[in-house]
Amino acid sequence: MNLDHYKYATNETFLSFEFDSIGPKGNIRKIVRFSIENDFGITYFNLGFGDLDPLTGICDDLTVSNNKDRDKILATVANIVITFTARFPDIMVYAQGSTPARTRLYQMGIKTYWNEIEPVFHIFGFHDDGWQPFENNINYSAFFVLRKKS
């Protein structure tokens, strides 16, 4: 994806990525962390995203920064998922917003950039107690992405 995004850095495990949101409220450190999960015999990585608390190192996924750069932040997170899945191509990534509004924002991003996402990823949404291939006209409560084989 060739969307305008922030530069980011990762650690040696590729499980934690950081970047700065730059806007009218100054520089706000953001963090994306991938944590391994296993449910019903299926292993996947949960994507955690939010503001990095500089004192505790905790990811605050409930803060609303409102730094006027939402699209650039979402593009940065998308690029991080591309980088992460290039490193771990057979791993599914699970994403769910910390609030229904944030989950809806993720869905709007998927819909908006579908033509760039679809060639790279299989996208699944959770709806009515089940997973299904992503469709634009359905509201989902969570998402799984899996990199397509080249």
N, C-alpha and C positions, 0 to 999 in steps of 0.2 A: 504494500500500500504506500502510495506516495503522498500521504497527507502531511500537512504541516504539524510537526510534533516537537516536543522538547527532547533534548539530549538526555540520556539516562545512563546510570552506571549500575553494574551488578556486582555481586560478591562471587567468590570462587565456586560456589555451589550452584549458581544461577537460580537460586530460590528467593532472592531478595533483590529488588531493583529500586533505585531512588532517583528522583528528579525534582526540579524546582518549578512550581507554578509562579509565573511572573505577571503581575498585574497591578491594579491600583492599590491593593492592600499589601504590596511588597512581594518579597520572595517567600513562598510557602513550600516547605519541604513535603513532598508526597512520597509514599512508599507503596510498592506492590510486593506482596509476599505470597509465595506458593507453598501450601502445606499439604502433605500427603494424607490421604484419607482412604478408608476401605469400608465399603458398605455392600453387604450381600455378595461378598467375594469379588467385587469390582474395585480396582485400585484407580484412583484419580487424584488430581491436585486441585485443591480449593484455592481460588484467587481471592486474596484479601487486599483491599485497597483503601487508602485514606491518607489523612495528614499524619506525619510522623511527629510524635511528641519528642522534642529534643532531650528532655530530662529523663524520661522513662524508656524511650525506644519503642513505645507502644504505638500501634497503628490505630488512629482514631477514625473509625468509619462512619461516625455520625455528625461530625462537624460540617457545617456548610461554609466553605471559604468565600464563595462569591467573589472570586478574583477576576471575573469577566473573561475567562479563558477556557470555558467548559469543553468546547469542541477540540481544542488543542490538547487538553488533558485526556479526553477520551481517545484521541488519535494516538497519544503516547502510550496509554494502556494497551491499545490494540497492537501497537508495534512491539511492546514488551511481550505480549502473548505470542506474536510471530517469532520473536527471538527465543522465547522459552520452548516453544514447540519445535523449533528447528533443532534445539539441543536435545529434546526429549520427544521425538516424533510419534511415538506410540502411546503417549500418555494423554488421557482426556483431561480437560480443564473445566472445572465447575465454577460458574459465576452466578451470584445472586446478590442483588443490592441489599444494603442494610435496612432499607425501607422499601415499601412498594413503589414509591415515586422514583427511587434510584434504579430499581429493577426495570421500571418502565423506560427510564432514560437509556439504559443499556439496550433495551429492545429497539428504541428509536434509532440508536446508533447502528445496530445491526441492519435495520431496514434501510436507513439512509445510505449505507456503504455496502449493500448487498452485492453489487456487481464486483467490488474489489475483494469481498470476503469469500464468496461462494467458490471461486476457483481454488482457494487455499484450504478451506475448512468445511467439514461436515458440521452443521449447527443443529442442535436439538433443543427443544423447549419443553418445559414441564407444564402440563395443562390437564385438568380433570383427572388427577391421580395417575398420570402416565407421561412417559417421554415420547415425543414424536418429532419428525423432521420439522424444522422451522418453517412457518408460513407467516406471511406479513400480516394477515388479518386476524390473528389470534393473540390474545394477551397471555403471556407466560409468566410464571412465578420464579423461574430459574432457567439456566442454560448450561448445556454441555457443548464444548467444541472439541473436535478431533481433527488433527491435520490430515489432509488427504495424502495418499501415497503419490509420489511423483512418477 
